[in-house]
Amino acid sequence: METQPLIDEYPQIKDLMAAKPLVWQNPDYGAPAHLPLGRADIFDAVARWQRFAPYLAKVFPETRATHGVIESPLVRIPKMQDAWAELNHQSLAGQLFLKADSELPVSGSIKSRGGIYEVLKFAEQVALAHTDLTYMDDYAVLATPHYHRLFSRYRVIVASTGNLALSVGIAAASFGFQTTVYMSHDARDWKKDRLRANGVTVKEFKTDFSSVIPMARQAAAQDSHCHFIDDEGSTDLFLGYAVAAVRLQHQFKRQGIRVDAEHPVVVYLPAGVGGSPSGVAFGLKMIMGANVHPVFCEPTHVPSVTLGMMTKLNNKICVQDIGLDGLTAADGLAVSRPSRIAGKLMRTLLLAGVTFNDDDLFAYVSALLDTEQLMVEPSAAAGFTALRPLTTAFPQFAGRTVTHVVWATGGEMMPPEERRRDYQRGAQLLAREGW
Ligand SMILES: *Cc1c(COP(=O)(O)O)cnc(C)c1O
């Protein structure tokens, strides 16, 4: 791709090409827009989750205590806020929270929202078409052998860097769907092992996510009984993520967090293909409106969503087009081409994109464990890297009355060796001069 015309039009591309950490301020933020989805779509998803709650409580015992609701805690992290101040040689005004999707039941990541939701929707569609199920039935019935036999005649296919495969694989296998996941080179072995243990077929590829996904799409297209979960453009995934906003609104209220013009909330979301952060961000804007400000965080080597939005080319451009290698230690973010829908829907809803160096992730992973005894995977620490550049670029969000929410997107299911390795890498960095 010829980059000079792009540089002429969007000078910040030069910094993206040089893999320099930057803040891209979205010039269209807050402009009026006609969106193809709205609040009614979110509440349709809320209702579907509710219909399935008895099923989830039955099949996933860890959701029994919450009666089949899959939700994560919103945690105040004052000790981490102090540690952050020490590491950054400046204090952070306002209050710092962690939205701990790292603890979400079933898959231990944000993918428990979108991935499971799309499987539920497909199961409901199959059941309604082929049985006497009604919307008012107790959906726990879907966990009986009669339904299992029906579902076993259908297939679910998904491509993933790891976590989406985990959530889709575990959920789809629970219904009895024949499930195949296509894994990119960066997917961790323990995730593949775990899926195989659940009866999921795992296909491994030596290439990156953006080239694996068309193969999965093509395989699915050849089978009329097959449902393809398309991480590059699925509306169902998107709406599954968006439901988070309805829950968060209630958590804010219960914890006495005000959301108004004097008390803005900034939400920091790590972005890979852009689906999960866009779904959540869309939900936040639809449910809580103008005073919640979503920010995407991406590795300097894989700023795919920022690149797509900056150039307005969205999925028509990938990070290799501007000479980047697309490599990152944050496996959930190793996606070089953005989603078909994320950038378009975020056009007027995203405050900014912020990029970071990989090393910073590990430093914050260690600091978070040291201070709050919370372990997250490297991708999930991305929000901490964006706090300083964001509040510098937007002084209106540097004040005392601002609430900062770092969305911790995954981590619960990491094996102990992996945790230890990530923690140690961060601890070594923190011990170095300059931190
Ligand atoms: C999937 C994932 C992301 C990013 O989500 P996208 O939909 O790919 O943008 C971030 N962090 C973790 C831990 C993930 O699993």
Ligand as a Chemical Component Dictionary entry (heavy atoms), coordinates in Angstrom:
data_LIG
# 
_chem_comp.id                   LIG 
_chem_comp.type                 NON-POLYMER 
_chem_comp.pdbx_formal_charge   0 
_chem_comp.three_letter_code    LIG 
# 
loop_
_chem_comp_atom.comp_id 
_chem_comp_atom.atom_id 
_chem_comp_atom.alt_atom_id 
_chem_comp_atom.type_symbol 
_chem_comp_atom.charge 
_chem_comp_atom.model_Cartn_x 
_chem_comp_atom.model_Cartn_y 
_chem_comp_atom.model_Cartn_z 
_chem_comp_atom.pdbx_ordinal 
LIG C1 C1 C 0 -10.369 -10.772 23.032 1  
LIG C2 C2 C 0 -9.616  -10.042 24.037 2  
LIG C3 C3 C 0 -9.362  -8.675  23.929 3  
LIG C4 C4 C 0 -9.760  -7.844  22.745 4  
LIG O1 O1 O 0 -11.020 -8.094  22.187 5  
LIG P1 P1 P 0 -11.282 -7.901  20.643 6  
LIG O2 O2 O 0 -12.702 -8.232  20.455 7  
LIG O3 O3 O 0 -10.373 -8.829  19.909 8  
LIG O4 O4 O 0 -10.946 -6.484  20.324 9  
LIG C5 C5 C 0 -8.656  -8.085  24.948 10 
LIG N1 N1 N 0 -8.210  -8.777  26.012 11 
LIG C6 C6 C 0 -8.438  -10.083 26.155 12 
LIG C7 C7 C 0 -7.922  -10.794 27.362 13 
LIG C8 C8 C 0 -9.140  -10.767 25.177 14 
LIG O5 O5 O 0 -9.366  -12.074 25.326 15 
# 
loop_
_chem_comp_bond.comp_id 
_chem_comp_bond.atom_id_1 
_chem_comp_bond.atom_id_2 
_chem_comp_bond.value_order 
_chem_comp_bond.pdbx_ordinal 
LIG C1 C2 SING 1  
LIG C2 C3 SING 2  
LIG C2 C8 DOUB 3  
LIG C3 C4 SING 4  
LIG C3 C5 DOUB 5  
LIG C4 O1 SING 6  
LIG O1 P1 SING 7  
LIG P1 O2 DOUB 8  
LIG P1 O3 SING 9  
LIG P1 O4 SING 10 
LIG C5 N1 SING 11 
LIG N1 C6 DOUB 12 
LIG C6 C7 SING 13 
LIG C6 C8 SING 14 
LIG C8 O5 SING 15 
# 
